[in-house]
């Protein structure tokens, strides 16, 4: 979670969108203030976001090593539950740090959004598992061709409880090959390269609403 101290009332403003805003209204004193000195709060630990960004790759490498160690420990019956819980907590802290370092809040969907995809001169159905103002993670059936990294892809979808179909062009950043038997589909990361202003406004409203709802649920 991202937060900053309000320069007016000195209370903390919490919002997952702070990295994308220049000004924000403090929910305590209702004053519009500039976004500055953003902090990342992760499971009881707090970091200055700018400091973390300077050391991002070091912490990213550390997270990879912790995940590998957790996986190794999980396969050994001699490892105690206390040790497993501790490394899970450490991993959660690092994952929270990495999430706070992103430039755009990533909205996770409990129910994937259905999407029509066009790439490699063919069209198929897929699912969107998460989305930000910058891009999305999609899944397609393993029987379909694997999208090509750096290739162009077009997404056509409707946001929940909306009738308008958004058509967004993107570039494939990474892929993970699935299985043709249908047990596991292809996963791909897409970076949006063209987003018209009406779609951008609607998408921002949707993502910011989802972020506020998530924060409210966490604070209950």
C-alpha positions as CSV (number, residue, x, y, z in Angstrom):
1,X,0.0,0.0,0.0
2,X,1.2,3.5,-0.8
3,X,0.8,6.4,1.6
4,X,2.0,9.9,2.3
5,X,1.7,12.4,5.2
6,X,-0.7,15.2,4.5
7,X,1.3,18.5,4.8
8,X,-1.8,20.2,6.1
9,X,-3.1,18.0,8.9
10,X,-0.1,15.6,9.3
11,X,-2.4,12.5,9.0
12,X,-1.5,9.8,6.6
13,X,-3.2,9.6,3.2
14,X,-3.5,6.0,1.9
15,X,-4.1,5.3,-1.7
16,X,-2.8,2.6,-4.2
17,X,-2.9,5.4,-6.8
18,X,-0.4,7.8,-5.3
19,X,2.3,6.9,-7.9
20,X,-0.1,8.0,-10.7
21,X,-1.4,11.3,-9.1
22,X,0.1,14.8,-8.9
23,X,-2.5,16.0,-6.3
24,X,-4.9,14.3,-4.0
25,X,-7.6,15.3,-1.5
26,X,-6.8,14.3,2.1
27,X,-9.8,12.3,3.4
28,X,-9.1,13.7,6.9
29,X,-9.0,17.4,6.4
30,X,-10.5,17.5,2.9
31,X,-7.6,19.6,1.6
32,X,-6.2,19.1,-1.9
33,X,-2.4,18.7,-1.5
34,X,0.4,17.8,-3.9
35,X,1.6,14.2,-3.9
36,X,5.1,14.1,-2.4
37,X,7.4,11.8,-0.3
38,X,5.4,8.7,-1.0
39,X,5.9,5.7,1.3
40,X,5.4,2.0,0.7
41,X,3.8,0.1,3.6
42,X,4.1,-3.7,3.5
43,X,3.1,-6.0,6.4
44,X,4.3,-3.7,9.1
45,X,7.4,-2.4,7.2
46,X,7.6,1.1,5.7
47,X,10.0,2.2,3.0
48,X,10.5,5.5,1.2
49,X,9.4,4.8,-2.4
50,X,12.2,6.8,-4.1
51,X,14.8,4.9,-2.0
52,X,13.3,1.6,-3.0
53,X,13.3,2.5,-6.7
54,X,17.0,3.1,-6.5
55,X,17.5,-0.4,-5.2
56,X,14.7,-2.1,-7.1
57,X,16.7,-4.7,-8.9
58,X,18.5,-5.7,-5.7
59,X,15.2,-6.3,-3.9
60,X,13.7,-8.0,-7.0
61,X,16.7,-10.5,-7.0
62,X,16.2,-11.0,-3.3
63,X,12.5,-11.8,-3.8
64,X,13.4,-14.4,-6.5
65,X,15.9,-16.0,-4.1
66,X,13.3,-16.1,-1.3
67,X,10.7,-17.7,-3.5
68,X,13.2,-20.3,-4.6
69,X,14.1,-21.0,-1.0
70,X,10.5,-21.2,0.0
71,X,9.8,-23.8,-2.7
72,X,12.8,-25.8,-1.6
73,X,11.7,-25.7,2.0
74,X,8.2,-26.8,1.1
75,X,9.5,-30.1,-0.4
76,X,11.4,-31.0,2.7
77,X,9.4,-32.7,5.5
78,X,12.0,-31.8,8.1
79,X,11.3,-28.1,7.9
80,X,9.2,-26.8,10.7
81,X,5.9,-24.9,10.3
82,X,7.3,-22.0,12.1
83,X,10.1,-21.7,9.6
84,X,7.7,-22.0,6.7
85,X,5.4,-19.3,8.1
86,X,8.4,-17.0,8.7
87,X,9.7,-17.3,5.1
88,X,6.1,-16.8,3.8
89,X,5.9,-13.6,5.8
90,X,9.3,-12.4,4.5
91,X,8.2,-13.2,0.9
92,X,4.9,-11.3,1.5
93,X,6.8,-8.2,2.6
94,X,9.0,-8.2,-0.5
95,X,6.0,-8.8,-2.8
96,X,4.3,-5.8,-1.2
97,X,7.4,-3.7,-1.8
98,X,7.5,-4.7,-5.5
99,X,3.9,-3.9,-5.9
100,X,4.4,-0.4,-4.4
101,X,7.3,0.2,-6.8
102,X,5.1,-0.1,-9.8
103,X,4.2,3.1,-11.7
104,X,0.6,1.9,-12.2
105,X,-1.8,0.2,-9.8
106,X,-2.6,-3.3,-10.9
107,X,-6.3,-4.3,-10.5
108,X,-6.7,-8.0,-9.9
109,X,-10.0,-9.6,-11.0
110,X,-11.6,-12.4,-9.0
111,X,-13.7,-13.1,-12.1
112,X,-11.5,-12.7,-15.3
113,X,-12.9,-10.3,-17.9
114,X,-13.7,-11.9,-21.2
115,X,-11.8,-10.5,-24.2
116,X,-11.5,-10.9,-27.9
117,X,-7.9,-10.9,-29.2
118,X,-6.5,-10.3,-32.6
119,X,-2.8,-11.1,-33.3
120,X,-0.8,-13.0,-35.9
121,X,-3.6,-12.5,-38.4
122,X,-6.0,-14.6,-36.4
123,X,-8.7,-13.9,-33.7
124,X,-9.5,-15.8,-30.6
125,X,-11.2,-15.5,-27.2
126,X,-9.3,-15.0,-24.0
127,X,-9.4,-13.7,-20.4
128,X,-8.0,-10.7,-18.6
129,X,-6.7,-11.5,-15.1
130,X,-5.4,-8.1,-14.1
131,X,-5.2,-4.7,-15.6
132,X,-3.6,-1.3,-15.0
133,X,-3.6,2.0,-17.0
134,X,-0.4,0.7,-18.6
135,X,-1.4,-2.9,-19.7
136,X,-2.9,-6.2,-18.8
137,X,-2.2,-9.9,-18.2
138,X,-4.2,-12.2,-20.5
139,X,-4.7,-15.9,-20.9
140,X,-5.6,-17.7,-24.2
141,X,-6.3,-21.4,-24.7
142,X,-3.2,-23.5,-25.3
143,X,-4.6,-24.7,-28.7
144,X,-4.2,-21.1,-30.0
145,X,-0.9,-19.8,-31.3
146,X,1.4,-18.3,-28.7
147,X,1.5,-14.5,-29.1
148,X,4.9,-13.2,-30.3
149,X,6.9,-11.1,-27.9
150,X,7.1,-7.5,-29.3
151,X,4.2,-8.3,-31.6
152,X,1.1,-6.2,-31.9
153,X,-2.1,-7.4,-30.3
154,X,-5.6,-5.9,-30.2
155,X,-8.0,-6.4,-27.2
156,X,-11.7,-5.9,-27.4
157,X,-13.6,-6.1,-24.1
158,X,-16.3,-4.7,-21.9
159,X,-15.7,-3.7,-18.3
160,X,-18.0,-5.2,-15.6
161,X,-21.5,-3.6,-15.6
162,X,-20.7,-1.6,-18.7
163,X,-22.0,-1.9,-22.2
164,X,-19.4,-0.1,-24.2
165,X,-16.8,-2.2,-26.0
166,X,-13.2,-0.9,-25.6
167,X,-10.8,-1.6,-28.4
168,X,-7.2,-1.2,-27.3
169,X,-4.0,-1.9,-29.2
170,X,-1.0,-3.2,-27.3
171,X,2.5,-4.8,-27.6
172,X,3.2,-8.2,-26.2
173,X,6.0,-7.9,-23.5
174,X,6.3,-11.4,-22.3
175,X,4.7,-14.9,-22.8
176,X,4.4,-18.1,-20.9
177,X,3.6,-21.1,-23.1
178,X,0.6,-23.2,-22.1
179,X,-0.5,-26.8,-23.0
180,X,-2.4,-27.7,-26.1
181,X,-4.6,-30.3,-24.2
182,X,-6.4,-27.4,-22.4
183,X,-5.2,-28.0,-18.9
184,X,-3.2,-24.7,-18.9
185,X,-3.5,-21.8,-21.3
186,X,-0.9,-19.4,-22.7
187,X,-0.3,-16.3,-20.5
188,X,0.9,-13.0,-21.9
189,X,1.7,-9.6,-20.6
190,X,0.5,-6.7,-22.8
191,X,1.6,-3.1,-22.7
192,X,-1.0,-0.7,-24.1
193,X,0.4,1.4,-26.9
194,X,-2.8,3.2,-27.9
195,X,-5.6,4.2,-25.6
196,X,-8.1,6.8,-26.9
197,X,-9.1,9.6,-24.4
198,X,-12.7,8.3,-23.8
199,X,-11.4,4.8,-23.0
200,X,-8.6,6.2,-20.9
201,X,-11.1,8.2,-18.8
202,X,-13.4,5.2,-18.3
203,X,-10.6,2.9,-17.5
204,X,-9.1,5.3,-14.9
205,X,-12.5,5.7,-13.3
206,X,-13.0,1.9,-13.1
207,X,-9.5,1.2,-11.7
208,X,-9.6,4.1,-9.2
209,X,-13.0,2.8,-7.9
210,X,-11.7,-0.7,-7.6
211,X,-8.6,0.6,-5.7
212,X,-10.8,2.5,-3.3
213,X,-13.1,-0.5,-2.7
214,X,-10.1,-2.7,-2.0
215,X,-8.7,-0.2,0.5
216,X,-12.0,0.1,2.3
217,X,-12.3,-3.7,2.6
218,X,-8.7,-3.9,4.0
219,X,-9.5,-1.3,6.6
220,X,-12.6,-3.0,8.0
